[in-house]
């Protein structure tokens, strides 16, 4: 919602080319989210989300460097993101399901 603020945060974290990250995040999160929602290339998209989520987690939620109350909030966010990675790995293994575009495509090819 605030690309300039996000870019400033990435610059503060020492990331190279921080002005690119907000727009890359928009493309990945909206495009990938819609692909997962509709079940388009579900396995590959879910697998690509794992390193993206892990990178964001280890950049933004380093709870071990923080004091309370930020410690508690970021520890929850860190573990939440690890759980999301687990969900993405499950989607990679299981696929999207019967009502997905992937399933419709594979039934037409069979």
C-alpha positions in Angstrom: 0.0 0.0 0.0 3.0 2.3 0.4 5.7 1.5 -2.2 7.9 4.4 -1.1 7.9 3.3 2.5 8.6 -0.3 1.5 11.5 0.8 -0.6 12.9 2.9 2.2 12.6 -0.1 4.6 14.4 -2.3 2.0 17.2 0.3 1.7 17.4 0.4 5.5 17.8 -3.4 5.5 20.7 -3.1 3.1 18.9 -4.7 0.1 20.3 -3.8 -3.3 18.0 -2.0 -5.8 15.3 -1.3 -3.1 13.2 0.6 -5.6 12.5 -2.6 -7.5 11.2 -4.6 -4.5 7.8 -3.0 -4.0 6.8 -3.6 -7.6 8.3 -7.1 -7.6 6.3 -7.9 -4.4 3.1 -6.6 -6.1 3.6 -8.8 -9.1 4.4 -11.9 -7.0 1.8 -11.5 -4.4 -1.1 -10.5 -6.7 -0.2 -12.6 -9.7 0.8 -15.6 -7.7 -2.1 -15.2 -5.3 -4.6 -15.2 -8.2 -2.8 -18.2 -9.8 -3.2 -20.1 -6.6 -6.8 -19.0 -6.1 -7.8 -20.2 -9.5 -5.5 -23.2 -9.6 -3.3 -22.2 -12.5 0.1 -23.8 -12.4 -0.5 -24.5 -8.7 2.5 -26.6 -8.0 5.2 -24.4 -9.6 3.6 -21.2 -8.3 3.4 -22.6 -4.7 7.0 -23.8 -4.9 8.2 -20.4 -6.1 6.4 -18.8 -3.2 8.5 -20.7 -0.6 11.8 -18.9 -1.2 10.0 -15.5 -1.5 8.2 -16.0 1.8 11.4 -17.3 3.5 13.4 -14.3 2.2 10.7 -11.9 3.5 10.5 -13.7 6.8 14.3 -13.6 7.5 14.5 -10.0 6.4 11.5 -8.5 8.2 10.9 -10.7 11.2 14.2 -11.2 12.9 12.6 -11.4 16.3 15.8 -12.7 18.0 17.2 -9.2 17.5 14.3 -7.4 19.2 13.0 -6.4 22.6 9.4 -6.8 23.9 6.8 -6.1 22.6 8.3 -6.2 19.1 9.9 -9.6 20.0 6.6 -11.2 20.6 4.8 -9.8 17.5 7.7 -10.7 15.2 8.1 -14.2 16.6 4.4 -14.8 15.9 4.8 -13.4 12.3 7.9 -15.5 11.8 6.2 -18.8 12.8 3.1 -17.8 10.8 5.2 -17.4 7.7 6.9 -20.8 8.3 3.4 -22.3 8.5 2.5 -20.6 5.2 5.6 -22.2 3.6 4.4 -25.5 4.9 1.0 -24.9 3.2 2.8 -24.0 0.0 4.8 -27.2 0.1 1.5 -29.1 0.6 0.0 -27.4 -2.4 3.1 -28.3 -4.4 2.8 -31.9 -3.5 -1.0 -32.3 -3.6 -2.0 -29.9 -6.4 -4.9 -27.5 -6.5 -7.9 -29.9 -6.4 -10.8 -30.9 -8.6 -12.2 -27.5 -9.2 -9.0 -25.8 -10.4 -8.1 -24.7 -13.9 -5.2 -27.2 -13.6 -7.7 -30.1 -13.1 -9.9 -28.9 -16.0 -6.9 -28.7 -18.3 -5.7 -32.2 -17.3 -9.1 -33.7 -17.8 -9.4 -32.3 -21.3 -6.0 -33.6 -22.2 -6.8 -37.2 -21.0 
